[in-house]
């Protein structure tokens, strides 16, 4: 069972403490690998209960799904009766109002959302098809509850956030601002001969010390993480705090102004000179 960006930062792809009896019921596939996905379902499709994934990966830096990969996922899960679950904790309300599923036109059977729906406060949510959700108590036998479920402060912040992000042009503006950042950083690196690229999906972005944006975990591992570490600390010394790991996606806020973006790019020019 893979552990995500935190463990990867320390060279540990999986987390200790996961019992063997849990891990044995979990299969791990390569992201964006259509052939591997198709082969697994051809062999074991009748035994697979669900597939859960980030529709845009943010836990091994930013990786964008191919159209073929998402379409195949939806096709094989429907064919074999497996539940398709989108982990939209990162993508929810960051890439579009309807999340990655709206952006790519793929409707999962279930979705999960994190603190973005609480305006950054601790709250989460999940939802799905009617027949799945009706299995939850009190309608069904599956009991679910949480200490922070329905916390009034988080819910009030979340409702206000949902109101603000429905403003006309909100996501177009957010995406444009993020692209200004990624394009500006890419140009700055290129002018200094640094092997670097960046990309964004809505308000999410990825920075890579490689010639091309990654499409898989293997691509991410092939990037120059030592250069990223130098870049990170040089930016931090100038007051710019990116995620401290080469395996984390970043996020631009609606509050980031043109001046903020320009300042960040100017700081990056100085940081690139130290690499």
Secondary structure, 3 states (H helix, E strand, C coil): CECCHHHHHCCCCECCCCCHHHHCCCCCCCCCCHHHHHHHHHHHHHHCCEEEECCEECCCCCEECCHHHHHHHHHHHHHHCCEEEEECCCCECCCECCHHHHHHCCCCCEEEECHHHHCCCCCCEEEECHHHHCCECCCCCECCCCCCCCCHHHHHHHHHHHHHHCCCCHHHHHHHHHHHHHHHHHHHHHHCCCCCEEEEECCEEEEECCCCCCCCHHHHHCCCHHHHHHHHHHHHHCCCCCCCCCCCCEECCCCCCHHHHHHHHHHHHHHHHCC
